[in-house]
Structures are given as structure tokens and as C-alpha cells.
Amino acid sequence: MSETIPAELASARGTIDNIDAALIHLLAERFKCTQRVGHIKADLGLPPSDPGREAEQIRRLRALAEDAGLDPVFAEKFLSFIVEEVIRHHVATAEQRQSD
């Protein structure tokens, strides 16, 4: 059974799809940059995690979220998820550099 979707709903969904695509592309670019950071840290013997920088980023992004009308708790959770993945990559990069 096929239901007709109202034009307003279809339009809103199309916008969401475009935003989702943009988010994926932005995340890909972010991870390319953090991959470069991971290689630099590994080359310099720096730790994969930088708690001071991470805390600063959380403060900054919570403020940005508030200014944008986004729940800062959600923004922090989202950033924390990304940072965990970045650190996991940095650890793997450092381990790979040590074994080379």
C-alpha cells in the first residue's frame, strides 16, 4: 500500500537528507585532519590524548551549541563520541609507528 506524502513533509525530509550528507562529508574531512594530527603526535612521541585540549574543546563547543540553540549536553556527548574514536585512531597509529 502506497501512501501519498505531503509536499511539506517530503521537502523537510529532503532537507534532512541534504544536511545528513553534509555532516558525513564534514566528518570525513575532520577525520582526515585528525589522522594527520595522529601521525604528527606519533612522530613526536606525544600521547594520543590531550585532556587539556579536549576540555577546552568541550567548553568551546558547548558555548557554540548554546548560541545555536542546540542542547549543549547533546553537543558534548556528540563531541565525546568523536574524540573517543579519534583517540582510538591515534593509539593505533602510535602502535603502528612503534612496530615499524
Secondary structure by P-SEA (a helix, b strand, c coil): ccccccaaaaaaaaaaaaaaaaaaaaaaaaaaaaaaaaaaaaaaccccccaaaaaaaaaaaaaaaaaacccaaaaaaaaaaaaaaaaaaaaaaaaaaaac
